[in-house]
Each structure stands twice: as C-alpha cells, then as structure tokens.
C-alpha cells in the first residue's frame, strides 16, 4: 500500500442539558437548530479562549502542566504534556490571525528541541505533533518537519517485535514496565504515519498499524470498553492481562483513555484505510455515548462504582468530541457529529473558567489521576487544547485542516 495520502460560551448550564436527546421530542430544537445555536456559542467560547491566552501566554516561560488554586504550575522540560501549550498557541493564531500567537508558539515549541532524540518516552507524538508537525504545516519552516521526523525515529525504537507493541513507560534496557502498554499510545501513532508520508519509508506506518492491531485485540472488550493498561511478557510477547493506573481498576473504563482510543483508532483508519480500525472506533464511541450522563460531560471512569454519579473529567469530553467529529465524517454517521456538538456545548456551558478572575486556564472540571488523588477539579493543558481543536473543527474546518491534517487515504 502506498503511504501517500489523498489529499460556545453560554452561561446557562441548562442549555447544555436541554440538548441531550438524540431524537428531539415534538417542539424541541432540531439537530440543525441545535448546531446553529452551537456555532454562536462556539464562537463566543473561542473568543474567550483567545482573550484568556492573550492575557496569560506572554508570562508563560515553560510548559503548563496542571492548575493549583486556578494558577498554572509548570513542567520545565514538558513531561508528556509539553506539546499542548505550543499547540494551543498555534490554534489561537489560526483562529485569531494574531501574529503574536505564532511568535509565542514557535518560542515554546523550540524548547522541546532536545527531546526529539529521546528514546525513553512513548509520548513523542503528544510532544511533537501538536507543536512541531503543526508548526511545519502552518509555517513551512523545515526545522519543524525535520525535528518531528527525528522524534518519529526515536519513537520506533520502543517497538517490541515479539509482542507487536510500543512500550509505554521506562527507559529502554530497563526491566520495569518493559511489557507495559497503555491505551494512550494510540494518540502517538500519527507521528509515525506522518514520518512514512514524509519520507516514503513505510516502516513507520507498519509499526503504527501493528501496534494498533495489538491494541484492538487485547484492549477492546466485547462491549466496546477498554482498560487503561495491558501487560505482556517483554521477552516472549505473551499476554499477561489488563491492568490500570489512572482508571478505577483493570475491569473499569477510564473515560479519557476511552476518548484517546476513539480518536486514535479513527485517525489510524484515515491513515491506513484498514476497515478494522473504523469498526473499532465505532464500537468504542457507541460504548462511551451509551455511558455518557445526561449533562454530556464524562465522569472520570465510566465503570467506577460511583458512576454515573461521580466527578467529571472535562478533558475526556474535549478529546472525545474531537474524535467523534472525525468519526462522523469518515463513517458517514451524522449522529456522531450531533453527539460531539452536544458535548462541546456542555463543556462551553458548564466547564469554562469564566466566573473566576483568578483562573489562568480556559477549561475547568478536569481530572488528571483520580486513583492517586492527583488533580481533581483542576484545569489541564490538554483540556484547553482539545476544546479549542474541537471548536475549530466546527467553526473553521478548512483552516483546521492546515494545522492537523484531516485527510484520508
């Protein structure tokens, strides 16, 4: 196979809840009317995001990681989240046309340069796609493309040939976590497909497809839910079984992990054309939508004992909405788009920081790691990034294509 490609800020929480029914009742707004209302809400929210970023971004010198008492705390080297801050600034530049955001985005992305050669982290896709790949697509500056390709070359060194998976955690050559795979890695695969498309070397795509097939086989349960972790014997590739770190348990379904999977499998379908990945994305989406509460903001784990009456994770909703918008298009299923609009509307209506003069982030009500009691009811940089991406997918579909490549083989 050739590796080339063919080419809402509302202050009334009730407005989000009112738009939950898939089939409107008599006298209720139609899907088209809901989307028209959503467009107005989404523009106001995008405007709010840009205003917030104009106020906060000039004072940010490293990488926002999580808020404490509504103020950003930082990761000097970027951790796994370093790509989202420059990515958010690139998207703000796209929406606003303000060249200051491009300058700030480039300066932030440049700080990730040493990590393009890092082989101890599977999150090079999270780090370099929204920052360097997007930077190259928006500016044409060759240094962004070259750095992203270097990062892809580093990432494939973590591939375990015996088990057909990309190792999640731990430095190469160390025994701890050597056979551990996490569902999040589905979102790192697009860096590899980018590398194949750019270089003509299909080894990157082959590894991405192989890892995705392994993930489909061992992570996706019959009902369409997923665990956070799956362990293998790294020496033989033999399956050990599911586990969890950020979900409630090995048998639960961490909502952000489910969202990563929806988005990731849809992307892998677009990049490979393999119908297995499209079917998988739909199964994952159908489970998550069935588990979604009437307020359209995901609980942190769909199968935890207190679900559906549990704390929320707005970042899971933002990621899920982006994946659903993508899935609706490639599957030709408008109900996924309607669901995405409802989720985005709910996030805009009930999860923004508009009522606080202290807040430095855009989106509140995020949950980072509930089992560790680390980051509950906080703001997260990926929550901000994916909300803005979701809004621009609706408001500026042609322009967002320039930034993140929505093409299908």
C-alpha positions in Angstrom: 0.0 0.0 0.0 1.3 3.5 -0.8 1.9 5.6 2.2 1.0 8.8 0.4 -2.4 10.5 1.2 -5.2 11.9 -0.8 -5.5 14.7 -0.3 -19.9 28.3 22.5 -19.7 30.4 25.6 -23.1 30.0 27.2 -23.6 30.9 30.9 -26.7 28.8 31.3 -25.8 25.2 32.3 -29.3 24.1 31.5 -28.8 24.9 27.8 -26.3 22.1 27.6 -28.5 19.7 29.4 -31.5 20.6 27.2 -29.8 19.4 24.1 -29.1 15.8 25.2 -31.8 13.8 23.4 -30.6 12.1 20.2 -34.1 12.2 18.7 -35.7 15.6 19.5 -39.2 15.5 21.0 -42.1 17.3 19.5 -41.4 21.0 19.7 -37.8 20.5 20.6 -35.0 22.1 18.6 -33.9 20.1 15.6 -30.3 18.9 15.2 -29.7 21.7 12.6 -31.2 24.3 15.0 -29.0 23.0 17.9 -25.9 23.2 15.7 -26.8 26.8 14.7 -27.1 27.7 18.3 -23.9 25.8 19.0 -22.0 27.9 16.3 -22.8 31.1 18.2 -21.8 29.5 21.5 -18.6 28.1 20.0 -17.5 31.5 18.6 -18.0 33.2 21.9 -16.0 30.4 23.6 -13.2 30.6 21.1 -13.1 34.4 21.6 -12.9 33.8 25.3 -10.1 31.4 24.8 -8.1 33.9 22.7 -8.7 36.7 25.2 -7.5 34.4 28.1 -4.4 33.4 26.1 -3.6 37.0 25.3 -3.5 37.8 29.0 -1.7 34.7 30.2 0.6 33.5 27.4 3.2 36.3 27.5 4.1 35.4 31.1 4.5 31.7 30.4 8.1 30.6 30.0 7.9 26.8 30.3 5.1 24.3 29.9 1.8 24.5 31.9 1.1 21.1 33.4 -1.9 21.4 35.9 -3.5 24.2 37.9 -3.2 24.6 41.6 -5.8 27.1 43.0 -6.6 28.1 39.4 -3.0 29.1 38.5 -0.8 27.1 36.2 2.1 25.0 37.6 4.8 24.1 35.2 7.0 21.3 33.9 10.3 22.7 32.9 11.1 20.1 30.2 7.5 19.4 29.3 6.8 16.0 30.7 4.4 14.2 28.4 2.2 17.4 28.1 4.8 19.8 26.6 3.3 19.8 23.1 -0.1 21.1 24.1 0.9 24.6 25.1 2.5 25.5 21.8 -0.3 23.6 20.1 -2.9 25.7 21.7 -1.0 28.8 20.7 -0.8 27.6 17.1 -4.5 27.1 17.1 -5.1 30.5 18.6 -3.1 32.1 15.8 -5.2 30.2 13.3 -8.4 31.4 14.8 -7.5 35.0 15.6 -4.9 35.8 12.9 -2.8 37.4 15.6 0.9 37.0 14.7 1.9 37.3 18.3 0.5 33.8 18.9 2.7 32.4 16.2 5.8 34.0 17.8 4.8 32.6 21.2 4.0 29.2 19.8 7.4 28.9 18.0 9.3 30.0 21.0 7.5 27.4 23.2 7.9 24.6 20.6 11.6 25.3 20.3 12.1 24.4 24.0 11.2 20.8 23.1 14.1 20.5 20.6 16.3 18.3 22.8 13.6 15.8 23.2 13.4 14.8 19.6 16.2 12.3 20.2 14.7 10.9 23.4 14.1 7.2 23.3 12.8 6.8 26.9 9.3 8.2 26.3 6.4 6.8 24.2 4.7 10.2 24.2 6.7 11.8 21.5 3.5 12.0 19.4 1.8 14.1 22.1 5.0 16.2 22.3 5.8 16.8 18.7 2.6 16.5 16.7 0.6 19.5 18.0 3.8 21.5 18.3 6.3 20.7 15.6 4.1 19.0 12.9 1.5 21.7 13.3 4.3 24.3 13.3 5.6 22.9 10.0 2.1 22.7 8.4 1.3 26.4 9.3 4.7 28.0 8.6 6.6 25.7 6.2 9.7 26.1 8.3 11.7 22.9 7.6 13.2 22.7 11.1 9.8 21.7 12.5 9.4 18.9 9.9 13.0 17.6 10.5 12.6 17.6 14.3 9.3 15.7 14.0 10.9 13.1 11.8 13.7 12.7 14.3 11.2 12.2 17.1 9.4 9.5 15.0 12.8 7.7 14.5 13.3 7.8 18.3 9.8 6.5 19.0 10.0 3.4 16.8 13.0 2.2 18.9 10.4 1.4 21.6 8.7 -1.1 19.4 8.7 -4.7 20.8 8.8 -7.1 17.9 7.8 -10.1 19.9 4.6 -8.6 21.3 3.9 -6.2 18.4 3.6 -3.2 20.7 5.2 0.1 21.5 6.4 0.1 25.1 4.8 2.8 27.2 7.0 3.5 30.2 10.5 3.1 31.3 13.9 3.6 29.6 15.0 1.1 27.0 17.0 -1.7 28.5 15.4 -1.4 32.0 13.2 -4.2 33.3 10.5 -2.1 34.9 7.3 -1.7 32.8 9.2 -3.3 29.9 6.0 -5.2 28.7 3.5 -2.4 29.6 1.2 -0.9 27.0 -1.3 1.8 27.7 -4.3 2.9 25.6 -3.0 6.5 25.4 -0.3 5.3 22.9 -3.0 5.2 20.2 -2.6 9.0 20.1 1.2 8.8 19.5 0.9 6.8 16.3 0.1 9.7 14.0 3.6 11.0 14.4 4.7 7.7 12.8 2.2 7.9 9.9 3.5 11.5 9.3 7.0 10.1 9.1 6.0 7.5 6.5 4.1 10.0 4.4 7.1 12.5 4.5 9.9 10.0 3.9 8.3 7.3 1.8 9.6 4.7 4.3 6.7 2.6 5.3 8.4 1.1 8.4 6.9 3.9 10.5 3.3 3.2 9.2 3.8 -0.6 9.6 4.8 -0.2 13.2 1.8 2.1 13.8 -0.6 -0.4 12.2 0.9 -3.3 14.1 0.6 -1.5 17.5 -3.0 -0.5 16.7 -3.9 -4.1 15.8 -2.4 -5.3 19.0 -4.4 -2.7 20.9 -7.6 -3.7 19.2 -7.0 -7.3 20.0 -6.1 -7.0 23.7 -7.7 -3.8 24.9 -11.2 -3.7 23.3 -13.7 -5.7 25.3 -16.9 -7.2 23.7 -19.0 -4.3 25.0 -16.6 -1.7 23.4 -15.0 -0.5 26.7 -11.2 -0.5 27.4 -8.8 -0.8 30.4 -6.1 1.7 30.8 -3.2 -0.8 30.7 -2.3 -4.2 29.3 0.8 -6.1 30.3 2.9 -8.5 28.2 5.9 -10.6 28.9 8.5 -8.4 27.1 10.8 -11.4 26.4 8.3 -13.6 24.7 5.4 -11.2 23.8 3.0 -13.5 25.7 -0.1 -11.8 27.0 -0.3 -11.3 30.8 -3.5 -9.3 31.1 -5.3 -6.0 31.7 -4.3 -3.5 34.5 -4.8 0.1 35.4 -3.1 3.1 36.7 -5.4 6.0 36.0 -8.6 4.1 35.8 -10.5 2.7 38.8 -9.5 -0.9 38.2 -8.4 -3.4 35.4 -12.1 -4.1 34.7 -13.3 -0.4 34.6 -13.2 2.1 31.8 -11.2 5.3 32.3 -13.1 7.9 30.2 -10.1 9.8 28.9 -8.4 6.5 27.9 -11.6 5.6 26.0 -11.5 9.0 24.3 -7.9 8.6 23.3 -8.9 5.3 21.7 -11.9 6.7 19.8 -9.7 9.5 18.4 -6.7 7.2 17.8 -8.5 4.4 16.0 -10.3 6.9 13.8 -7.0 8.5 12.9 -5.5 5.1 12.1 -8.4 4.3 9.8 -7.8 7.6 8.0 -4.1 6.9 7.6 -4.2 3.2 6.7 -7.6 2.6 5.2 -8.0 -0.6 7.3 -11.7 -1.1 8.0 -10.9 -2.9 11.3 -9.9 0.4 12.8 -13.1 2.1 11.6 -15.2 -0.6 13.1 -13.2 -0.4 16.3 -13.6 3.3 16.6 -17.4 3.0 16.2 -17.6 0.3 18.9 -15.6 2.5 21.3 -17.8 5.5 20.5 -21.0 3.6 21.0 -20.0 2.4 24.4 -18.9 5.9 25.5 -22.0 7.6 24.3 -24.2 5.0 26.0 -22.3 5.6 29.2 -22.4 9.4 28.9 -24.5 11.1 31.6 -27.4 13.5 30.6 -25.2 16.6 31.2 -22.9 15.4 28.4 -19.7 15.7 30.4 -18.0 12.4 31.0 -17.4 11.0 34.5 -13.7 10.2 35.1 -14.3 6.5 34.8 -17.5 5.1 33.2 -17.4 1.8 35.2 -16.2 3.0 38.6 -18.6 2.1 41.5 -20.0 5.6 41.8 -20.6 6.1 38.1 -22.6 7.8 36.7 -22.8 9.9 39.9 -19.1 10.7 40.1 -16.6 13.5 39.5 -16.2 14.7 35.9 -13.3 14.9 33.5 -13.8 17.8 31.1 -10.6 16.8 29.2 -12.1 13.4 28.4 -15.1 15.2 26.9 -12.9 17.5 24.8 -10.9 14.7 23.4 -14.0 12.6 22.7 -15.7 15.4 20.9 -12.8 15.8 18.5 -12.7 12.1 17.9 -16.5 12.0 17.2 -16.3 14.8 14.8 -13.7 12.9 12.9 -15.5 9.6 13.1 -18.8 11.2 11.9 -17.1 12.2 8.7 -15.2 9.1 7.8 -18.1 6.7 8.9 -20.8 8.9 7.3 -22.7 8.8 10.6 -24.2 12.2 11.4 -25.3 11.0 14.9 -21.6 11.1 16.0 -21.4 14.8 14.9 -24.6 15.6 16.8 -23.2 13.9 19.9 -19.9 15.9 19.5 -21.9 19.2 19.3 -23.8 18.3 22.4 -20.6 17.5 24.3 -18.8 20.7 23.1 -21.9 22.7 24.0 -22.0 21.2 27.5 -18.3 21.9 28.0 -18.8 25.5 26.9 -21.8 25.8 29.2 -20.6 24.2 32.4 -16.9 23.8 32.3 -15.3 27.1 31.4 -13.4 29.4 33.8 -15.4 32.5 33.0 -16.7 33.0 36.6 -13.2 33.3 38.0 -10.9 36.3 37.7 -8.0 34.2 39.1 -8.1 31.4 36.5 -5.3 31.2 34.0 -6.7 28.2 32.0 -9.7 28.1 29.7 -11.4 24.8 30.9 -12.1 23.7 34.4 -13.5 20.5 35.9 -10.6 18.3 34.7 -9.4 15.2 36.5 -5.8 14.1 36.0 -5.3 11.0 38.2 -8.2 10.1 40.4 -6.8 6.9 42.0 -3.7 8.9 43.1 -5.9 11.8 44.2 -3.7 13.9 42.0 -5.6 16.6 40.2 -9.3 16.5 40.8 -11.4 19.5 39.7 -8.5 21.2 38.0 -7.5 22.6 34.6 -5.3 20.6 32.3 -3.4 21.8 29.2 -4.8 19.1 27.0 -8.3 20.1 28.1 -7.7 23.5 26.8 -6.0 22.2 23.6 -8.7 19.7 22.6 -11.6 22.1 23.4 -10.1 24.6 21.0 -9.4 22.0 18.4 -13.0 20.8 18.7 -14.4 24.3 18.3 -12.2 25.0 15.3 -13.2 21.7 13.7 -16.7 23.0 13.7 -16.1 26.7 13.1 -13.1 26.5 10.6 -13.0 23.1 9.1 -10.9 24.1 6.1 -8.5 26.1 8.2 -8.0 23.4 10.8 -7.0 21.0 8.1 -3.9 23.2 7.6 -2.9 22.6 11.2 -3.7 18.9 11.9 -4.3 17.1 8.5 -7.7 15.6 8.3 -7.1 13.8 5.0 -8.0 10.2 4.4 -6.1 7.6 2.3 
